[in-house]
Amino acid sequence: MNWFFLFSLSVGIGSFINCVVYRVNKGLSPLRGRSFCPKCKHQLAWFDNIPLLSFILLHGKCRYCGKPISWQYPLVELAAGILAVLVAQLSNYEFRVTSYNLLISWALLAIFVSDLLYTTILDEILYPTLLIVFIYLIFHSLNFLISNFLISLLVAGFFYFLVLVTHGKGMGLGDIKLAGLMGLILGWPKIIVALYLAFLTGALVGIILILLGKKKFGQYIPFGPFLAGATILSLFYGELIWEKIIAVLL
């Protein structure tokens, strides 16, 4: 029952993530006005806006205009639900740690979706997440706060250097801010694992897309999804992966 409650709650969070990503990228307030169909702009009734269930009952089509509903909506909702259950298990159900990890994971999911769909890493998500991490570290350990803050500056500086070298063609200001957030969340040595995984998966996906003819060499591919995904993975498995890497090298 606890898993079901957490999953149901988190699916609703996934629906809110969809709302925030769409509305903020369209210059709209995510907190004002009722939900509407992005295609016909008709306001949705409450029974047309139930996470996951409405998509299934409507057969993936808008009740009012009959046009297909993007698979983004149920997939993000489902991802948020599954992610929450996994995060709770990996956090050993300790309330404070679980709550913190859930907030971080949901924020990173929102960043993943926004950059993937709109190539934007929203300040409206980044800055509140930075504040959450700061507050958590203050109460958790001042030593961690200081060390993670220094690592955050170093990683952000490294990404800023990359932006200068590439003249902003490969990365942007949003990636610099996200890198700083990663450093603050993960600290040492998890940040090294996260960056390694992000660059590795980004390169592999880029090569696959080029071979499939979906992208051309030098064409922009959003890097935020790889950074966000690697951060979530490293948050829970970073130290284990680091130990395996060190064992292989030594």
C-alpha positions in Angstrom: 0.0 0.0 0.0 2.9 2.4 0.7 4.3 1.7 -2.7 1.0 2.2 -4.3 0.4 5.5 -2.5 3.9 6.7 -3.4 3.5 5.7 -7.0 0.1 7.4 -7.3 1.4 10.6 -5.7 4.5 10.6 -7.9 2.5 10.1 -11.1 0.6 13.2 -10.1 4.0 15.0 -9.7 4.9 13.8 -13.2 1.7 15.4 -14.5 2.8 18.7 -12.8 6.3 18.3 -14.3 4.6 18.1 -17.8 2.6 21.2 -16.9 5.6 23.2 -15.7 7.9 22.2 -18.7 5.2 23.1 -21.2 3.9 26.3 -19.7 7.2 27.9 -18.7 8.7 27.2 -22.1 5.6 28.8 -23.7 5.9 31.9 -21.4 2.9 30.9 -19.3 2.4 30.5 -15.6 2.3 26.9 -14.4 0.3 27.9 -11.3 -2.5 29.9 -13.0 -5.3 28.7 -15.2 -6.8 25.3 -15.8 -5.2 22.6 -18.0 -6.0 22.7 -21.7 -5.3 20.8 -24.8 -2.1 22.1 -26.4 -3.6 21.7 -29.9 -7.2 23.0 -29.7 -6.7 25.0 -26.4 -10.0 23.7 -25.0 -10.0 23.6 -21.2 -9.9 20.1 -19.8 -12.4 18.7 -17.3 -11.0 17.1 -14.2 -11.9 13.6 -15.5 -9.8 14.3 -18.6 -6.8 15.2 -16.5 -6.3 12.2 -14.3 -2.6 11.1 -14.7 -2.1 8.0 -16.8 -5.8 6.9 -16.5 -7.3 9.7 -18.7 -4.8 8.9 -21.5 -5.8 5.2 -21.4 -9.6 6.0 -21.2 -9.4 8.5 -24.0 -7.3 6.1 -26.2 -4.6 8.7 -26.4 -6.8 11.4 -28.1 -8.2 14.7 -27.0 -11.9 14.4 -26.2 -12.7 17.8 -27.9 -10.6 17.9 -31.1 -9.8 14.2 -31.5 -6.1 14.9 -32.1 -3.5 12.5 -30.6 -2.2 13.3 -27.1 1.6 13.3 -27.0 3.1 10.2 -25.5 5.3 12.6 -23.5 2.6 13.0 -20.9 2.0 9.4 -19.9 5.7 8.5 -20.2 6.8 11.3 -17.9 4.0 10.5 -15.4 5.0 6.8 -15.4 8.7 7.7 -15.2 8.0 9.9 -12.2 6.1 7.1 -10.4 8.7 4.4 -11.1 11.5 6.7 -10.2 9.9 7.6 -6.8 9.5 3.9 -5.8 13.1 3.2 -6.7 14.4 6.3 -4.9 12.5 5.4 -1.8 13.9 1.9 -1.8 17.5 3.1 -2.4 17.0 5.7 0.4 16.0 2.9 2.8 12.7 4.7 3.4 14.4 7.1 5.9 11.9 10.1 5.7 14.4 13.0 5.6 16.8 11.4 3.1 14.0 10.0 1.0 12.2 13.3 0.8 15.4 15.1 -0.3 16.3 12.5 -2.9 12.8 12.5 -4.3 12.8 16.3 -4.7 16.2 16.2 -6.4 15.1 13.3 -8.7 11.9 15.0 -9.7 13.8 18.2 -10.5 16.3 16.4 -12.6 13.5 14.6 -14.4 12.0 18.0 -15.2 15.3 19.2 -16.5 15.7 16.1 -18.6 12.3 16.6 -20.2 12.7 20.3 -20.8 16.1 20.1 -22.5 15.1 17.1 -24.5 11.9 18.7 -25.9 12.8 22.4 -25.9 16.6 22.5 -25.5 16.1 24.6 -22.4 17.4 24.1 -18.9 15.0 26.2 -16.9 16.1 28.6 -14.2 12.6 28.1 -12.6 13.7 24.5 -11.9 17.4 25.0 -11.3 17.3 27.8 -8.7 14.7 26.2 -6.3 16.7 23.0 -6.6 19.9 24.8 -5.6 18.1 26.3 -2.6 16.8 22.8 -1.5 20.3 21.3 -1.8 21.9 24.2 0.2 19.3 23.9 3.0 19.7 20.2 3.2 23.5 20.4 3.3 23.4 23.1 6.0 21.5 20.8 8.3 23.3 17.7 7.2 26.9 18.8 7.4 28.7 22.1 7.0 31.8 20.3 5.9 29.9 18.7 3.0 28.4 22.0 2.2 31.8 23.7 1.9 33.5 20.8 0.0 30.5 20.4 -2.4 30.3 24.1 -3.0 34.0 24.2 -4.0 33.5 21.2 -6.3 30.4 23.0 -7.7 32.5 26.0 -8.6 35.2 23.9 -10.2 32.8 21.9 -12.3 30.9 25.0 -13.4 34.2 26.6 -14.3 35.2 23.6 -16.3 32.0 23.8 -18.3 32.4 27.5 -18.8 35.8 26.8 -20.3 34.2 24.2 -22.6 31.7 26.8 -23.7 34.4 29.3 -24.4 36.5 26.8 -26.4 33.5 25.7 -28.5 32.1 29.2 -28.8 28.8 28.0 -27.3 28.1 25.5 -30.1 28.2 22.4 -27.9 27.0 23.8 -24.6 25.3 26.8 -23.2 24.8 28.8 -20.0 22.1 26.3 -18.8 24.7 23.5 -19.0 27.1 25.5 -16.9 24.4 26.1 -14.2 23.4 22.4 -14.3 27.0 21.3 -13.9 27.3 23.5 -10.8 24.1 22.0 -9.4 25.5 18.5 -10.1 28.7 19.3 -8.1 26.7 20.7 -5.2 24.5 17.6 -5.1 27.1 14.9 -5.6 30.4 16.1 -4.3 33.6 14.0 -4.6 34.0 11.4 -6.1 30.4 11.0 -7.4 30.7 14.1 -9.6 33.6 12.4 -11.5 31.4 9.3 -12.1 28.5 11.5 -13.2 30.5 13.5 -15.7 32.1 10.3 -17.1 28.7 8.7 -17.6 27.2 11.8 -19.1 30.0 12.3 -21.7 30.2 8.6 -22.5 26.4 8.2 -23.0 26.2 11.5 -24.9 28.9 10.4 -27.3 27.4 7.0 -27.8 24.0 8.4 -28.5 25.4 11.0 -30.8 27.3 8.4 -32.8 24.2 6.2 -33.1 22.1 9.1 -34.3 24.7 10.0 -36.9 24.9 6.4 -38.1 21.1 6.3 -38.4 21.0 9.5 -40.3 19.0 11.3 -37.6 21.8 13.8 -37.0 24.7 15.2 -38.9 28.2 15.5 -37.5 28.5 18.8 -35.5 24.8 19.2 -35.2 23.5 20.1 -31.7 22.3 17.4 -29.4 20.9 18.5 -26.0 23.4 17.5 -23.3 21.1 18.3 -20.3 19.3 14.9 -20.4 22.6 13.0 -20.2 23.8 15.2 -17.3 20.5 14.8 -15.4 20.3 11.1 -16.0 23.9 10.6 -14.9 23.3 12.7 -11.8 20.4 10.5 -10.6 22.4 7.3 -11.3 25.5 8.7 -9.5 23.5 9.9 -6.5 22.9 6.3 -5.6 25.6 4.3 -7.3 28.4 6.8 -7.7 30.6 5.5 -4.9 30.1 1.9 -6.0 31.0 2.7 -9.6 34.0 4.8 -8.4 35.3 1.9 -6.3 35.0 -0.4 -9.3 36.9 2.0 -11.5 39.7 2.4 -8.9 39.9 -1.4 -8.5 40.3 -1.8 -12.3 42.9 0.9 -12.5 44.9 -0.4 -9.6 
